[in-house]
Amino acid sequence: MALNINQLSVAFGNDIILDNMSIPTIYPGEMVSLIGKNGAGKSTLLKQMTKRIRPNADSITLNAKPLTLNDIGYLPQDHRVSANITVIELLITTMHVDANSLFTKAKSAEKALTLLDKIGIFHLANKICSELSGGESQLVGLAQAVVNQPSVLILDEPTSALDMHNQFMLLEYVKSYTREHNAYALMVIHDLNLAIQYSDKVAALHNNNLFAYGEPSRIIDQVLIKNVFNVNSQIIQLEQHPVVVACL
């Protein structure tokens, strides 16, 4: 049981984004954060994972088989649903249930409400999707991504539109989902302190390839931050947890 990314290359014309990049094996229950400067290839990597057809199918595999769309739940940047349907209707539609079966729809609605409650957004169940705020839409997008219980969660900057409380709420749920379902989670994130707090492993991308990989408290240090982000920093210990402080 493993998720593998091996010798992945992506280019747009003459612009090389990822150059024969490999990431060490990701194991069930692990939450991996992708960090790096803008344009480092983090979102490009996630988008390659969500493609129906990849030029080299063996570059991304789940349990030694090419990763498929049925394996994944995807939350893109700036998730928005413009349809004038309620959140609960959106989730039922995402479950692909038989619209002619009232019993099936009722069970699906119960499942969706339970999920919304677990994430902490039960109060949004009857809200119209097009009327959601950016942060609310991001949280609903998480529910939409996990409602079919995928093996692999792919999250592209999931906390970017969220306030501090909701950032923690989303990441706590993703971590618990990954553990409970023995799933895999890959997440692009810019907040290094959140990456340290919630990730099992961190992959730092730089110069079209993998710069460093490992436990966040071991690899996120002043040298990595200077090399990858060109920022001076200090790492301080707060209640035995490392905290990154940028130095201007």
Contacts in CASP RR format, 6 or more apart in sequence:
PFRMAT RR
TARGET T0000
AUTHOR 0000-0000-0000
METHOD contacts of the structure
MODEL  1
MALNINQLSVAFGNDIILDNMSIPTIYPGEMVSLIGKNGAGKSTLLKQMT
KRIRPNADSITLNAKPLTLNDIGYLPQDHRVSANITVIELLITTMHVDAN
SLFTKAKSAEKALTLLDKIGIFHLANKICSELSGGESQLVGLAQAVVNQP
SVLILDEPTSALDMHNQFMLLEYVKSYTREHNAYALMVIHDLNLAIQYSD
KVAALHNNNLFAYGEPSRIIDQVLIKNVFNVNSQIIQLEQHPVVVACL
1 27 0 8 1.000
1 28 0 8 1.000
1 63 0 8 1.000
1 182 0 8 1.000
2 25 0 8 1.000
2 26 0 8 1.000
2 27 0 8 1.000
2 28 0 8 1.000
2 62 0 8 1.000
2 63 0 8 1.000
2 64 0 8 1.000
3 25 0 8 1.000
3 26 0 8 1.000
3 27 0 8 1.000
3 61 0 8 1.000
3 62 0 8 1.000
3 67 0 8 1.000
3 152 0 8 1.000
3 184 0 8 1.000
4 23 0 8 1.000
4 25 0 8 1.000
4 26 0 8 1.000
4 60 0 8 1.000
4 61 0 8 1.000
4 62 0 8 1.000
4 64 0 8 1.000
5 21 0 8 1.000
5 22 0 8 1.000
5 23 0 8 1.000
5 26 0 8 1.000
5 45 0 8 1.000
5 59 0 8 1.000
5 60 0 8 1.000
6 22 0 8 1.000
6 58 0 8 1.000
6 59 0 8 1.000
6 60 0 8 1.000
6 61 0 8 1.000
7 20 0 8 1.000
7 21 0 8 1.000
7 22 0 8 1.000
7 56 0 8 1.000
7 59 0 8 1.000
8 18 0 8 1.000
8 20 0 8 1.000
8 21 0 8 1.000
8 22 0 8 1.000
8 45 0 8 1.000
8 48 0 8 1.000
8 56 0 8 1.000
8 59 0 8 1.000
8 60 0 8 1.000
9 16 0 8 1.000
9 18 0 8 1.000
9 19 0 8 1.000
9 20 0 8 1.000
9 21 0 8 1.000
9 56 0 8 1.000
10 16 0 8 1.000
10 17 0 8 1.000
10 18 0 8 1.000
10 41 0 8 1.000
10 44 0 8 1.000
10 45 0 8 1.000
10 48 0 8 1.000
11 17 0 8 1.000
16 208 0 8 1.000
17 39 0 8 1.000
17 41 0 8 1.000
17 44 0 8 1.000
17 208 0 8 1.000
18 41 0 8 1.000
18 44 0 8 1.000
18 45 0 8 1.000
18 48 0 8 1.000
18 208 0 8 1.000
18 209 0 8 1.000
19 208 0 8 1.000
19 209 0 8 1.000
20 209 0 8 1.000
21 45 0 8 1.000
21 205 0 8 1.000
21 208 0 8 1.000
21 209 0 8 1.000
21 210 0 8 1.000
22 210 0 8 1.000
23 32 0 8 1.000
23 203 0 8 1.000
23 210 0 8 1.000
23 213 0 8 1.000
24 201 0 8 1.000
24 213 0 8 1.000
24 214 0 8 1.000
26 32 0 8 1.000
26 184 0 8 1.000
26 186 0 8 1.000
26 201 0 8 1.000
27 184 0 8 1.000
28 182 0 8 1.000
28 183 0 8 1.000
28 184 0 8 1.000
29 178 0 8 1.000
29 179 0 8 1.000
29 182 0 8 1.000
29 183 0 8 1.000
29 184 0 8 1.000
29 185 0 8 1.000
29 200 0 8 1.000
30 178 0 8 1.000
30 184 0 8 1.000
30 185 0 8 1.000
30 200 0 8 1.000
30 201 0 8 1.000
31 174 0 8 1.000
31 175 0 8 1.000
31 178 0 8 1.000
31 185 0 8 1.000
31 187 0 8 1.000
31 198 0 8 1.000
31 199 0 8 1.000
31 200 0 8 1.000
31 201 0 8 1.000
32 184 0 8 1.000
32 185 0 8 1.000
32 186 0 8 1.000
32 187 0 8 1.000
32 199 0 8 1.000
32 200 0 8 1.000
32 201 0 8 1.000
32 202 0 8 1.000
32 203 0 8 1.000
33 187 0 8 1.000
33 188 0 8 1.000
33 189 0 8 1.000
33 195 0 8 1.000
33 198 0 8 1.000
33 199 0 8 1.000
33 201 0 8 1.000
33 202 0 8 1.000
33 203 0 8 1.000
33 216 0 8 1.000
34 42 0 8 1.000
34 45 0 8 1.000
34 46 0 8 1.000
34 186 0 8 1.000
34 187 0 8 1.000
34 188 0 8 1.000
34 189 0 8 1.000
34 202 0 8 1.000
34 203 0 8 1.000
34 205 0 8 1.000
35 42 0 8 1.000
35 188 0 8 1.000
35 189 0 8 1.000
35 190 0 8 1.000
35 192 0 8 1.000
35 195 0 8 1.000
35 202 0 8 1.000
35 203 0 8 1.000
35 204 0 8 1.000
35 205 0 8 1.000
35 220 0 8 1.000
35 228 0 8 1.000
36 42 0 8 1.000
36 190 0 8 1.000
36 204 0 8 1.000
36 205 0 8 1.000
36 206 0 8 1.000
36 228 0 8 1.000
36 229 0 8 1.000
37 206 0 8 1.000
37 228 0 8 1.000
37 229 0 8 1.000
37 230 0 8 1.000
40 205 0 8 1.000
40 206 0 8 1.000
40 228 0 8 1.000
41 205 0 8 1.000
41 208 0 8 1.000
42 188 0 8 1.000
42 205 0 8 1.000
43 77 0 8 1.000
43 156 0 8 1.000
43 157 0 8 1.000
43 188 0 8 1.000
45 205 0 8 1.000
46 74 0 8 1.000
46 154 0 8 1.000
46 155 0 8 1.000
46 156 0 8 1.000
46 186 0 8 1.000
46 188 0 8 1.000
48 54 0 8 1.000
48 59 0 8 1.000
48 60 0 8 1.000
49 60 0 8 1.000
49 67 0 8 1.000
49 72 0 8 1.000
49 152 0 8 1.000
49 154 0 8 1.000
49 186 0 8 1.000
50 69 0 8 1.000
50 72 0 8 1.000
50 74 0 8 1.000
50 154 0 8 1.000
52 69 0 8 1.000
54 60 0 8 1.000
54 66 0 8 1.000
57 66 0 8 1.000
58 66 0 8 1.000
60 66 0 8 1.000
60 67 0 8 1.000
61 67 0 8 1.000
62 68 0 8 1.000
62 71 0 8 1.000
62 151 0 8 1.000
62 152 0 8 1.000
62 184 0 8 1.000
67 152 0 8 1.000
70 150 0 8 1.000
71 150 0 8 1.000
71 151 0 8 1.000
71 152 0 8 1.000
72 150 0 8 1.000
72 151 0 8 1.000
72 152 0 8 1.000
72 153 0 8 1.000
72 154 0 8 1.000
73 145 0 8 1.000
73 146 0 8 1.000
73 148 0 8 1.000
73 150 0 8 1.000
73 152 0 8 1.000
73 153 0 8 1.000
73 154 0 8 1.000
74 145 0 8 1.000
74 154 0 8 1.000
74 155 0 8 1.000
74 156 0 8 1.000
75 138 0 8 1.000
75 141 0 8 1.000
75 142 0 8 1.000
75 144 0 8 1.000
75 145 0 8 1.000
75 153 0 8 1.000
75 154 0 8 1.000
75 155 0 8 1.000
75 156 0 8 1.000
75 158 0 8 1.000
76 156 0 8 1.000
77 156 0 8 1.000
77 157 0 8 1.000
77 160 0 8 1.000
78 134 0 8 1.000
78 160 0 8 1.000
78 161 0 8 1.000
79 137 0 8 1.000
79 138 0 8 1.000
79 140 0 8 1.000
79 141 0 8 1.000
79 144 0 8 1.000
80 134 0 8 1.000
80 137 0 8 1.000
81 90 0 8 1.000
81 129 0 8 1.000
81 130 0 8 1.000
81 132 0 8 1.000
81 137 0 8 1.000
81 140 0 8 1.000
81 141 0 8 1.000
82 129 0 8 1.000
82 130 0 8 1.000
83 90 0 8 1.000
83 129 0 8 1.000
83 130 0 8 1.000
84 128 0 8 1.000
84 129 0 8 1.000
84 130 0 8 1.000
85 93 0 8 1.000
85 128 0 8 1.000
85 129 0 8 1.000
86 125 0 8 1.000
86 126 0 8 1.000
86 127 0 8 1.000
86 128 0 8 1.000
86 129 0 8 1.000
87 116 0 8 1.000
87 121 0 8 1.000
87 124 0 8 1.000
87 125 0 8 1.000
87 126 0 8 1.000
87 127 0 8 1.000
87 129 0 8 1.000
87 132 0 8 1.000
87 140 0 8 1.000
87 143 0 8 1.000
88 109 0 8 1.000
88 112 0 8 1.000
88 113 0 8 1.000
88 116 0 8 1.000
88 125 0 8 1.000
88 126 0 8 1.000
90 129 0 8 1.000
90 140 0 8 1.000
90 144 0 8 1.000
91 108 0 8 1.000
91 112 0 8 1.000
91 115 0 8 1.000
91 116 0 8 1.000
91 143 0 8 1.000
91 144 0 8 1.000
91 147 0 8 1.000
92 105 0 8 1.000
92 108 0 8 1.000
92 109 0 8 1.000
92 112 0 8 1.000
94 144 0 8 1.000
94 147 0 8 1.000
94 148 0 8 1.000
95 108 0 8 1.000
95 111 0 8 1.000
95 112 0 8 1.000
95 147 0 8 1.000
95 148 0 8 1.000
97 104 0 8 1.000
97 105 0 8 1.000
97 108 0 8 1.000
98 104 0 8 1.000
98 105 0 8 1.000
99 105 0 8 1.000
111 147 0 8 1.000
112 125 0 8 1.000
112 143 0 8 1.000
112 147 0 8 1.000
113 122 0 8 1.000
113 125 0 8 1.000
115 143 0 8 1.000
115 146 0 8 1.000
115 147 0 8 1.000
116 122 0 8 1.000
116 124 0 8 1.000
116 125 0 8 1.000
116 143 0 8 1.000
118 173 0 8 1.000
119 139 0 8 1.000
119 142 0 8 1.000
119 143 0 8 1.000
119 169 0 8 1.000
119 170 0 8 1.000
119 173 0 8 1.000
120 139 0 8 1.000
120 169 0 8 1.000
120 173 0 8 1.000
121 136 0 8 1.000
121 139 0 8 1.000
121 140 0 8 1.000
121 143 0 8 1.000
124 132 0 8 1.000
124 136 0 8 1.000
124 139 0 8 1.000
124 140 0 8 1.000
127 136 0 8 1.000
129 137 0 8 1.000
129 140 0 8 1.000
132 140 0 8 1.000
134 161 0 8 1.000
135 161 0 8 1.000
135 162 0 8 1.000
135 163 0 8 1.000
135 166 0 8 1.000
137 161 0 8 1.000
138 158 0 8 1.000
138 160 0 8 1.000
138 161 0 8 1.000
138 162 0 8 1.000
138 170 0 8 1.000
139 162 0 8 1.000
139 166 0 8 1.000
139 169 0 8 1.000
139 170 0 8 1.000
142 155 0 8 1.000
142 158 0 8 1.000
142 170 0 8 1.000
142 173 0 8 1.000
142 174 0 8 1.000
145 153 0 8 1.000
145 154 0 8 1.000
145 155 0 8 1.000
146 153 0 8 1.000
146 177 0 8 1.000
149 181 0 8 1.000
150 183 0 8 1.000
151 181 0 8 1.000
151 183 0 8 1.000
151 184 0 8 1.000
152 183 0 8 1.000
152 184 0 8 1.000
152 185 0 8 1.000
152 186 0 8 1.000
153 174 0 8 1.000
153 177 0 8 1.000
153 178 0 8 1.000
153 183 0 8 1.000
153 184 0 8 1.000
153 185 0 8 1.000
153 186 0 8 1.000
153 187 0 8 1.000
154 186 0 8 1.000
155 174 0 8 1.000
155 185 0 8 1.000
155 186 0 8 1.000
155 187 0 8 1.000
155 188 0 8 1.000
156 187 0 8 1.000
156 188 0 8 1.000
157 188 0 8 1.000
157 189 0 8 1.000
157 190 0 8 1.000
158 170 0 8 1.000
158 171 0 8 1.000
158 174 0 8 1.000
158 187 0 8 1.000
158 189 0 8 1.000
159 166 0 8 1.000
159 167 0 8 1.000
159 170 0 8 1.000
159 171 0 8 1.000
159 189 0 8 1.000
159 191 0 8 1.000
159 194 0 8 1.000
160 190 0 8 1.000
162 170 0 8 1.000
167 191 0 8 1.000
167 194 0 8 1.000
171 194 0 8 1.000
171 197 0 8 1.000
171 198 0 8 1.000
172 198 0 8 1.000
174 185 0 8 1.000
174 187 0 8 1.000
174 198 0 8 1.000
175 185 0 8 1.000
175 198 0 8 1.000
177 183 0 8 1.000
177 185 0 8 1.000
178 184 0 8 1.000
178 185 0 8 1.000
187 199 0 8 1.000
189 195 0 8 1.000
192 220 0 8 1.000
192 225 0 8 1.000
192 244 0 8 1.000
193 243 0 8 1.000
193 244 0 8 1.000
195 202 0 8 1.000
195 216 0 8 1.000
195 220 0 8 1.000
196 202 0 8 1.000
196 216 0 8 1.000
196 217 0 8 1.000
196 220 0 8 1.000
196 241 0 8 1.000
196 242 0 8 1.000
196 243 0 8 1.000
196 244 0 8 1.000
197 241 0 8 1.000
199 216 0 8 1.000
200 215 0 8 1.000
201 213 0 8 1.000
201 214 0 8 1.000
201 215 0 8 1.000
201 216 0 8 1.000
202 212 0 8 1.000
202 213 0 8 1.000
202 214 0 8 1.000
202 215 0 8 1.000
202 216 0 8 1.000
202 219 0 8 1.000
202 220 0 8 1.000
203 210 0 8 1.000
203 212 0 8 1.000
203 213 0 8 1.000
203 214 0 8 1.000
204 210 0 8 1.000
204 211 0 8 1.000
204 212 0 8 1.000
204 213 0 8 1.000
204 219 0 8 1.000
204 220 0 8 1.000
204 224 0 8 1.000
204 228 0 8 1.000
205 211 0 8 1.000
205 228 0 8 1.000
206 227 0 8 1.000
206 228 0 8 1.000
211 224 0 8 1.000
211 227 0 8 1.000
211 228 0 8 1.000
212 219 0 8 1.000
212 224 0 8 1.000
213 219 0 8 1.000
217 241 0 8 1.000
217 242 0 8 1.000
220 235 0 8 1.000
220 242 0 8 1.000
220 244 0 8 1.000
221 235 0 8 1.000
222 232 0 8 1.000
222 233 0 8 1.000
222 234 0 8 1.000
222 235 0 8 1.000
225 231 0 8 1.000
225 232 0 8 1.000
225 233 0 8 1.000
225 244 0 8 1.000
226 232 0 8 1.000
226 233 0 8 1.000
231 246 0 8 1.000
231 247 0 8 1.000
232 246 0 8 1.000
232 247 0 8 1.000
232 248 0 8 1.000
233 244 0 8 1.000
233 245 0 8 1.000
233 246 0 8 1.000
233 247 0 8 1.000
234 244 0 8 1.000
234 245 0 8 1.000
234 247 0 8 1.000
235 242 0 8 1.000
235 243 0 8 1.000
235 244 0 8 1.000
235 245 0 8 1.000
236 242 0 8 1.000
236 243 0 8 1.000
236 245 0 8 1.000
237 243 0 8 1.000
END
